C-alpha cells in the first residue's frame, strides 16, 4: 500500500510539474513489479503444494525431482499476459485523463466517471480469468485485491490534478484579475 501511495504521489507531481506520466513509467513501476511478485509467489506456492502432494501420494517411493519435471513458469505466463493487458487498458484511460486534463476541465466529474467505468471493466476482466487449474485461482484473487486498492488511488490522483488546476483558476476569476488590463 505504501508503494501505491508513492506511485500516486510521483504521478501527481509529474503531472503538476509538466512532465507527462507515460505508459512505460506505469508499466515499469506498477505493473511489472506487481506481476514479478505474483509470479515469484505463484512459483513458490505451487512448488510447495506440488512437493507436499507428491510426497503425500508417493511417500518416498520415487524421487521428487523426477515427478516435478513441469515448468510452472509456462503455467503462469498466459495469466501474466492477460493481467498485463487489463492493467494497460486501465492505465491508458488514466493517462488520457491526466495528460489531457484541459479537455476535461469543463466536466471533471465525467473524467472520474470515465475512470470508474474503466476500473469496473478491469475488475470484471480480471474476475473472468480462468486458469484451468483450481489451485491457481488464488492468483486471480491476489490481482483483484491489488486492483481494488489501485483504482481508488488513481481516482484520488485524478481529483488532485483537477483540484490543483482549478484552485488557481478560481482564485483569478474570484478577484476579477482576468478582467483587468
N, C-alpha and C positions, 0 to 999 in steps of 0.2 A: 504494500500500500504506500510506503514511503517512496518507493521507486516511481509509482504513478503520480504522486504529488510533485516529485521533482521533474518528471517529464512534462506535466501540466504547466509548471512554472516556466520551464525552458521554452515551451511552445508559446506561452503568453508573452514572455519578454522578447522572444524572437520576433513575434508579430508586431509588438509595440515598437521595437527598435527598427522596424522596416525590413528586417531580414526574414524572408519567407520561410515557412516551415515546409519542407519538401517531403515527398513520399519516401525518398531514400532515408531521410532523417528518421521518420516514424518507423520505417521498416527496420532500419539498423538498430534503433534504440528501444523499440517496443516489441515489435512482432518477432524478430529473430531471437532476442534473448529469451522471450517467453516460450517460443517453440523449442529452443535448445534445452531449456529447463524441463519442459514437458517431455521431450524426447529422452533425456537422461533419466528422469523419474520413471518413465514408462519402461525403459530397458532394465533399470534396477528392480522395479516392482515385478515385472514379468519374469526376470531371471530368478528372483526369489520364489515366486509362485510355481514356476516350472520345476525348479530344483526340489521344492517341497513335494510337489505332485509326483515327480519321478521317483524320488527316494521313498515315498509312501507306497507307490504302486509296485516298485520292483525290489524294494528292500535290500539293496546291495547285490542283487544277482547280476546286474550289468553295470558297466561303468557309466557314470553320469555324463561325462563328456561325449560319449558315443550317442547318447539319446538326445543331447541338446545341439544337434547339428543344424538347427534352424537359425535363420538370420532375423532377429527381432526388428532390426532396422528397416527391413523391407516391409514388415507388417505395419510399421508406424509411418512410413514415408507418404503413403496416399493420404492418411489422416492429416499429416502436417501440411501437405499441399492444399487440401480443402480449407483448413483453418486459415492459412496464409491468404488465400483468395478472399475469404469472408472479411478478414481484417483489412485487406487492401481496399475493398469496396467501401467499407466504413470510413477509412482514412481519406479516401478520395472525396467523400461528401464533406468531411471535416475540413479538408484543405480548400475545397471550393468555397465554403462559407468564410473561413478565416482569411484566405488570401484575397478574396474579392468582397471584403466587408462593405465596401462602398455600394455594392449592388443591393445589399440587404439593409442599408441604413433606414430606409423608409418603412421597413417591415421586419424588425429584429425578431418578433415573435414567430414569424414564418420560418426564419432561419433555425430557431430552436425546434420548431415542429418538424422541419425537414430532417434535422439531425436525429431527433427522436424516432422518426419513421425509419431512417436508415439503421438506427440501433435495434429497433424491433425486427427489422428484416434480418439483421446479422444474428440476433438471438434465435430467430426461427431457423435460419440456415444451419447454425451450429447444432440445434436440438434435433435436426433431421439427419445428421450424420450417423450412419450405421456402419460400424466397423466389421460386422460379420462374426465377431467373437465376443461373447458376453463379458469375459474378464477384462476386456479393453475399454468397456463403456465408462469406467471412472475417468478416463482421459477426457471424454466429452464433457463430463460434469466439471472437471477442473477448468476447461476452457470457458464453459458457461459462467462459472464463478468469476473468472478474470474479466470476462466481457461485461458482466453485470456491474463490476466495480469501475471499469474503464469508461463506460458510456456516461454516467453522471459526472465524472471528472472532466470529460471533454465538453459536456454541456455547460459546465461551470466556466470553462475556458472561453467558450463562445459568449457567454453572458458577460464575462470580464472584459473581453475585447470590445463588445458593444458599449459597456459602461465607460471604459477608458476613452472611447471616441466620442460618445455623446456628451459627457460631462464638459469638456472644453467648448463644444459647440453650443450647448445650452447656456453656459456662462457668458459667451459672447452675445448671444441673442438676448439674454436677460438684461444685460447692461446697455443694450442698444448700440454697442460699438460697431456693429456691422453696418448700421445706417449712417454713421457719422463719417465725413470725409477724412 
